């Protein structure tokens, strides 16, 4: 009963950092680096408490589940949190004196930390189920290594083996439930953010629809009268003014169409299309525009890239992103356009430029209503592009560095 009570205390020390992080930190701290730092500090405190209140049994043997905060800090935080937390374990264990337990701690970390770091990238890019499997497997591996070295250093005995097996089972079970808990809370948090964003977009959708229809009616009437005024007996100068007026009205009408596309995207006529063919068409359409800006477009396009989408809407999205890439290079440069298929069933379209780039804060706001990096921009084009890709059940990833360029990665579900 005493062992169970001590293990439950250790479990409580694991849950508290998760509770603090998702209750007080994740909403208030916006920068991911700051969140990682705070979470690493919380897991470090958890490690200290776990090691301060261990499960003690015969002959000064100590058991605790410090592996879980170390594992979570490394898998969710990355390389440096893992190194720092490992150093904290060694230094704090040294505080209790150099003994067999200290040597066991160092040996276990030397053999387990590289393995945890090796799987960290795979963990970061995996989905929930695979993350749980990776975390549980690494926890089992860590405990198995600890059991082995402890047996060699202390000697194998039935009582010692029983306690170690109980420890291993407890760690594996707790790792499973805590990883599930952490992943579930993260999913709920993401879902809540999506719902908030969806509500904002719904309001904007209604407003854009109402205003667009109200503005379009008088514009259409004005355009009709300007066309009637374009008679042969009018002077050349007046004709030029009328033509400019018509062109400007068409441009304003195009902006309103973008509003409507965002508010109520009409992507009903989806069909089986070859993305490679559409990309070639888009590059040919925009080639003249790129030459005027001293920009060269280089392509590497796989021809067999089939998806289910609306070709006109897809082209609209690609043209807008390509146009932004060209305009981001005022002194000219190269835009790379590639199309490949991925192992996880997506068509990957990459548009990479050598332009002015963006900061992380600018990337986070990209695609938001009324946000544009151009002085005269409305932000509608990029907003509509994001909406179109999402309507095809696709994803857009943006990688960028200031003064080094931007890379748009569009992932669309592949079909046979």
PLY file of the C-alpha trace (Angstrom):
ply
format ascii 1.0
element vertex 416
property float x
property float y
property float z
element edge 415
property int vertex1
property int vertex2
end_header
0.00 0.00 0.00
2.89 2.35 0.83
4.43 1.73 -2.60
1.13 2.47 -4.31
0.72 5.69 -2.32
4.21 6.83 -3.30
3.63 6.01 -6.95
0.34 7.96 -6.90
2.23 10.96 -5.53
4.62 10.65 -8.47
1.63 10.50 -10.83
0.23 13.72 -9.33
3.57 15.42 -9.96
3.18 14.49 -13.65
-0.36 15.84 -14.06
0.27 19.24 -12.43
2.62 20.61 -15.20
0.11 19.58 -17.90
-2.70 21.29 -15.97
-0.67 24.48 -15.42
0.46 24.64 -19.06
-2.96 24.24 -20.69
-4.77 26.35 -18.07
-2.46 29.33 -17.64
0.29 29.29 -20.31
-0.94 28.26 -23.75
-3.53 31.08 -24.09
-1.41 33.85 -22.58
2.00 33.13 -24.14
1.90 33.55 -27.94
5.49 32.78 -28.99
6.22 29.06 -29.35
9.80 29.49 -28.04
8.53 31.05 -24.82
5.95 28.30 -24.40
8.64 25.64 -24.88
10.87 27.37 -22.32
8.08 27.57 -19.73
7.06 23.96 -20.33
10.70 22.84 -19.94
10.88 24.70 -16.61
7.68 23.00 -15.45
9.01 19.56 -16.40
12.31 20.42 -14.68
10.44 21.23 -11.46
8.51 17.99 -11.87
11.78 16.05 -12.17
13.15 17.65 -9.00
10.01 16.79 -7.02
9.96 13.23 -8.39
13.56 12.70 -7.34
12.97 14.41 -3.98
10.04 12.14 -3.08
11.00 8.74 -4.53
9.61 5.31 -3.77
12.13 3.84 -1.33
12.61 0.14 -0.73
15.31 -1.94 0.94
19.04 -1.14 0.90
18.70 2.51 -0.12
17.16 1.64 -3.50
15.11 4.50 -5.04
12.49 4.45 -7.75
10.74 7.41 -9.41
9.12 8.20 -12.74
11.42 11.06 -13.75
11.56 9.43 -17.18
8.09 10.82 -17.98
8.90 14.56 -17.59
12.23 13.92 -19.36
10.41 12.08 -22.15
7.67 14.69 -22.54
10.11 17.60 -22.34
12.27 16.07 -25.08
9.52 14.82 -27.41
7.42 17.99 -27.24
10.24 20.48 -26.67
13.07 19.20 -28.86
16.83 18.75 -28.59
17.86 21.43 -26.10
15.09 20.83 -23.53
16.09 17.14 -23.61
19.76 17.95 -23.00
18.99 20.45 -20.23
16.56 18.12 -18.42
19.08 15.26 -18.64
21.80 17.49 -17.17
19.38 18.49 -14.40
18.76 14.81 -13.55
22.51 14.07 -13.37
23.34 17.17 -11.30
20.47 16.65 -8.87
21.32 12.94 -8.53
24.92 13.98 -7.81
23.57 16.08 -4.93
22.60 12.84 -3.16
26.18 11.61 -3.48
28.14 9.35 -5.78
26.82 5.83 -5.41
25.63 2.89 -7.46
22.39 4.77 -8.07
24.31 7.72 -9.56
26.28 5.48 -11.92
23.04 3.72 -12.91
21.40 7.09 -13.66
24.28 8.25 -15.88
24.51 4.95 -17.78
20.76 4.83 -18.42
20.74 8.42 -19.74
23.77 7.79 -21.96
22.08 4.80 -23.58
18.49 6.15 -23.71
18.72 9.90 -24.45
20.20 9.49 -27.98
17.37 7.08 -28.82
14.73 9.53 -27.53
16.32 12.38 -29.52
16.45 10.16 -32.60
12.68 9.58 -32.47
11.85 13.20 -31.55
11.47 14.42 -35.15
9.31 11.45 -36.06
7.20 12.13 -32.97
6.79 15.82 -33.85
5.53 15.06 -37.37
3.27 12.12 -36.41
-0.41 11.94 -35.61
-1.93 11.16 -32.23
-1.94 7.33 -32.38
1.65 7.09 -33.57
2.78 9.61 -30.95
1.29 7.49 -28.20
3.07 4.38 -29.54
6.41 6.20 -29.76
6.12 7.62 -26.22
5.13 4.25 -24.69
7.87 2.39 -26.57
10.54 4.86 -25.43
9.31 4.68 -21.83
9.51 0.87 -21.98
13.00 1.08 -23.50
14.22 3.48 -20.79
12.89 1.26 -17.97
14.29 -1.89 -19.57
17.73 -0.26 -19.82
17.44 0.86 -16.18
16.42 -2.61 -15.05
19.36 -4.17 -16.90
22.03 -1.81 -15.55
20.54 -1.90 -12.05
20.73 -5.69 -12.12
24.38 -5.63 -13.19
25.36 -3.03 -10.61
23.31 -4.25 -7.65
22.94 -7.90 -8.52
19.79 -9.73 -9.53
17.33 -10.87 -6.89
13.68 -11.88 -6.91
12.57 -8.99 -4.69
14.57 -6.48 -6.67
13.22 -7.83 -9.96
9.61 -7.66 -8.73
9.90 -4.00 -7.78
11.62 -3.14 -11.08
8.91 -4.88 -13.09
6.21 -3.04 -11.10
8.08 0.19 -11.81
8.30 -0.64 -15.52
4.58 -1.45 -15.79
3.61 1.65 -13.85
5.77 3.92 -16.02
4.44 2.42 -19.26
0.78 2.70 -18.17
1.23 6.27 -16.86
3.07 7.29 -20.04
0.22 5.93 -22.13
-2.50 7.75 -20.19
-0.58 11.02 -19.88
0.29 11.05 -23.59
-3.37 10.39 -24.43
-4.40 13.14 -22.00
-1.89 15.62 -23.42
-2.80 14.85 -27.05
-6.55 15.01 -26.33
-6.24 18.39 -24.61
-4.15 19.65 -27.55
-6.83 18.47 -29.99
-9.55 20.20 -27.95
-7.47 23.40 -27.88
-6.96 23.30 -31.66
-10.65 22.58 -32.20
-11.58 25.55 -30.03
-9.28 27.82 -32.02
-10.77 26.52 -35.26
-14.28 27.19 -33.95
-13.32 30.74 -32.95
-11.79 31.34 -36.36
-14.80 29.76 -38.04
-17.16 32.06 -36.17
-15.15 35.11 -37.23
-15.15 33.92 -40.83
-18.92 33.32 -40.69
-19.53 36.91 -39.59
-17.19 38.22 -42.29
-18.91 35.96 -44.83
-22.30 37.46 -44.07
-20.97 41.02 -44.12
-19.09 40.58 -47.40
-22.12 39.04 -49.07
-24.43 41.87 -47.99
-22.05 44.72 -48.86
-20.91 43.16 -52.12
-24.45 42.85 -53.48
-25.36 46.35 -52.32
-22.30 47.91 -53.97
-22.42 45.86 -57.16
-25.87 47.08 -58.26
-25.01 50.82 -58.63
-21.62 49.89 -60.14
-23.28 47.87 -62.88
-25.65 50.78 -63.65
-22.74 53.23 -63.78
-20.79 50.99 -66.13
-23.79 50.74 -68.44
-24.14 54.52 -68.69
-20.40 54.95 -69.36
-20.68 52.49 -72.23
-23.63 54.43 -73.67
-21.57 57.64 -73.50
-18.83 56.05 -75.59
-20.18 57.45 -78.89
-18.06 58.17 -82.02
-18.58 61.96 -81.88
-16.94 62.31 -78.44
-13.40 63.71 -78.30
-10.44 61.37 -77.96
-9.57 62.72 -74.49
-13.10 62.06 -73.18
-13.03 58.57 -74.64
-9.79 57.88 -72.77
-11.36 59.04 -69.50
-14.38 56.83 -70.09
-12.15 53.82 -70.84
-10.17 54.40 -67.64
-13.45 54.63 -65.70
-14.64 51.35 -67.15
-11.33 49.63 -66.34
-11.37 50.93 -62.77
-14.94 49.78 -62.28
-13.95 46.33 -63.58
-11.05 46.26 -61.12
-13.33 47.21 -58.21
-15.80 44.58 -59.38
-12.98 42.01 -59.30
-12.22 42.91 -55.68
-15.88 42.42 -54.80
-15.81 39.04 -56.54
-12.90 38.09 -54.30
-14.98 39.13 -51.31
-17.80 36.89 -52.48
-15.44 34.02 -53.23
-14.19 34.18 -49.68
-17.62 34.64 -48.14
-19.38 31.95 -50.18
-16.85 29.96 -52.22
-18.60 28.19 -55.09
-16.55 25.06 -55.61
-19.23 22.63 -56.65
-17.96 21.57 -60.08
-15.03 19.48 -58.84
-13.52 16.97 -61.24
-10.51 14.71 -61.67
-7.66 16.95 -62.81
-3.92 16.67 -63.39
-2.14 19.21 -61.20
0.96 19.01 -63.38
-1.00 20.17 -66.43
-2.67 22.97 -64.46
0.70 24.13 -63.11
2.13 24.35 -66.64
-0.89 26.44 -67.67
-0.53 28.76 -64.69
3.20 29.27 -65.35
2.49 30.09 -69.01
-0.26 32.55 -68.03
1.95 34.45 -65.60
5.22 34.23 -67.56
4.77 37.64 -69.18
4.13 39.23 -65.80
7.27 37.61 -64.37
9.45 38.81 -67.27
8.28 42.38 -66.68
9.57 42.04 -63.10
12.89 40.41 -64.19
11.88 37.15 -62.53
12.66 33.71 -63.98
10.34 30.79 -63.21
12.00 27.35 -63.02
9.81 24.24 -62.91
10.19 20.60 -61.91
6.71 19.17 -62.35
5.68 15.52 -62.11
3.01 14.91 -64.74
0.97 12.20 -62.98
-0.44 14.30 -60.12
-4.18 13.62 -60.03
-6.54 15.27 -57.56
-10.26 15.98 -57.26
-10.82 19.75 -57.52
-12.19 22.66 -59.50
-9.50 23.59 -62.07
-10.52 27.28 -62.34
-10.45 27.78 -58.57
-7.17 25.88 -58.23
-5.60 28.07 -60.94
-6.93 31.18 -59.21
-5.20 30.15 -55.99
-1.91 29.22 -57.71
-1.80 32.41 -59.79
-2.30 34.54 -56.70
0.52 32.81 -54.78
2.84 32.97 -57.81
2.02 36.64 -58.32
2.87 37.38 -54.68
6.15 35.47 -55.05
7.09 37.56 -58.11
6.14 40.83 -56.43
8.23 39.95 -53.37
11.41 40.31 -55.51
11.62 44.01 -56.53
15.13 43.46 -57.95
14.29 40.26 -59.80
15.28 36.68 -59.03
14.12 33.10 -59.45
10.87 31.37 -58.48
10.96 27.58 -58.25
7.72 25.67 -58.92
7.69 21.93 -58.22
5.04 19.22 -58.06
5.64 15.78 -56.53
3.68 13.05 -54.76
4.32 12.16 -51.10
4.37 8.80 -49.36
1.35 9.69 -47.22
-1.03 10.18 -50.15
-0.72 13.88 -50.98
0.25 15.90 -54.04
2.86 18.42 -52.92
3.07 21.74 -54.79
5.99 23.96 -53.80
6.38 27.62 -54.80
9.66 29.09 -53.55
11.03 32.59 -54.14
14.12 34.67 -53.28
12.13 37.63 -52.04
12.01 39.81 -48.95
10.62 36.99 -46.79
8.44 37.24 -43.69
8.80 37.09 -39.94
7.09 34.36 -37.90
4.49 36.85 -36.74
3.70 37.80 -40.34
3.42 34.13 -41.34
0.92 33.51 -38.52
-1.30 36.36 -39.79
-1.03 35.33 -43.44
-4.44 34.52 -44.88
-6.26 36.47 -42.17
-8.99 38.91 -43.22
-7.72 42.34 -44.33
-4.05 41.51 -43.71
-1.56 42.27 -46.52
2.17 42.99 -46.73
1.61 45.25 -49.75
0.88 48.93 -49.22
-2.14 48.94 -51.54
-3.12 45.33 -50.87
-6.43 44.24 -49.37
-5.33 40.76 -48.29
-8.31 39.28 -50.12
-6.29 37.35 -52.70
-4.33 35.33 -50.16
-7.43 34.91 -48.01
-9.33 33.43 -50.95
-6.35 31.20 -51.87
-6.30 29.68 -48.39
-10.08 29.20 -48.53
-9.87 27.42 -51.91
-7.11 25.01 -50.81
-8.98 24.17 -47.59
-12.16 23.53 -49.59
-10.25 20.82 -51.50
-9.37 19.26 -48.09
-5.81 20.48 -48.60
-3.26 22.22 -46.41
-0.92 25.17 -46.86
2.42 25.39 -45.06
4.54 28.53 -45.22
8.28 28.63 -44.48
10.02 31.99 -44.65
13.00 33.98 -43.42
13.45 37.72 -43.68
15.60 38.68 -46.69
16.00 35.00 -47.66
12.71 34.21 -49.37
9.47 32.34 -48.83
8.33 28.80 -49.57
4.67 27.89 -50.00
3.90 24.17 -49.69
0.41 23.13 -50.83
-0.67 19.58 -49.95
-3.73 18.20 -51.77
-5.20 14.67 -51.37
-4.07 12.46 -54.24
-6.44 10.18 -56.14
-5.65 7.22 -58.35
0 1
1 2
2 3
3 4
4 5
5 6
6 7
7 8
8 9
9 10
10 11
11 12
12 13
13 14
14 15
15 16
16 17
17 18
18 19
19 20
20 21
21 22
22 23
23 24
24 25
25 26
26 27
27 28
28 29
29 30
30 31
31 32
32 33
33 34
34 35
35 36
36 37
37 38
38 39
39 40
40 41
41 42
42 43
43 44
44 45
45 46
46 47
47 48
48 49
49 50
50 51
51 52
52 53
53 54
54 55
55 56
56 57
57 58
58 59
59 60
60 61
61 62
62 63
63 64
64 65
65 66
66 67
67 68
68 69
69 70
70 71
71 72
72 73
73 74
74 75
75 76
76 77
77 78
78 79
79 80
80 81
81 82
82 83
83 84
84 85
85 86
86 87
87 88
88 89
89 90
90 91
91 92
92 93
93 94
94 95
95 96
96 97
97 98
98 99
99 100
100 101
101 102
102 103
103 104
104 105
105 106
106 107
107 108
108 109
109 110
110 111
111 112
112 113
113 114
114 115
115 116
116 117
117 118
118 119
119 120
120 121
121 122
122 123
123 124
124 125
125 126
126 127
127 128
128 129
129 130
130 131
131 132
132 133
133 134
134 135
135 136
136 137
137 138
138 139
139 140
140 141
141 142
142 143
143 144
144 145
145 146
146 147
147 148
148 149
149 150
150 151
151 152
152 153
153 154
154 155
155 156
156 157
157 158
158 159
159 160
160 161
161 162
162 163
163 164
164 165
165 166
166 167
167 168
168 169
169 170
170 171
171 172
172 173
173 174
174 175
175 176
176 177
177 178
178 179
179 180
180 181
181 182
182 183
183 184
184 185
185 186
186 187
187 188
188 189
189 190
190 191
191 192
192 193
193 194
194 195
195 196
196 197
197 198
198 199
199 200
200 201
201 202
202 203
203 204
204 205
205 206
206 207
207 208
208 209
209 210
210 211
211 212
212 213
213 214
214 215
215 216
216 217
217 218
218 219
219 220
220 221
221 222
222 223
223 224
224 225
225 226
226 227
227 228
228 229
229 230
230 231
231 232
232 233
233 234
234 235
235 236
236 237
237 238
238 239
239 240
240 241
241 242
242 243
243 244
244 245
245 246
246 247
247 248
248 249
249 250
250 251
251 252
252 253
253 254
254 255
255 256
256 257
257 258
258 259
259 260
260 261
261 262
262 263
263 264
264 265
265 266
266 267
267 268
268 269
269 270
270 271
271 272
272 273
273 274
274 275
275 276
276 277
277 278
278 279
279 280
280 281
281 282
282 283
283 284
284 285
285 286
286 287
287 288
288 289
289 290
290 291
291 292
292 293
293 294
294 295
295 296
296 297
297 298
298 299
299 300
300 301
301 302
302 303
303 304
304 305
305 306
306 307
307 308
308 309
309 310
310 311
311 312
312 313
313 314
314 315
315 316
316 317
317 318
318 319
319 320
320 321
321 322
322 323
323 324
324 325
325 326
326 327
327 328
328 329
329 330
330 331
331 332
332 333
333 334
334 335
335 336
336 337
337 338
338 339
339 340
340 341
341 342
342 343
343 344
344 345
345 346
346 347
347 348
348 349
349 350
350 351
351 352
352 353
353 354
354 355
355 356
356 357
357 358
358 359
359 360
360 361
361 362
362 363
363 364
364 365
365 366
366 367
367 368
368 369
369 370
370 371
371 372
372 373
373 374
374 375
375 376
376 377
377 378
378 379
379 380
380 381
381 382
382 383
383 384
384 385
385 386
386 387
387 388
388 389
389 390
390 391
391 392
392 393
393 394
394 395
395 396
396 397
397 398
398 399
399 400
400 401
401 402
402 403
403 404
404 405
405 406
406 407
407 408
408 409
409 410
410 411
411 412
412 413
413 414
414 415
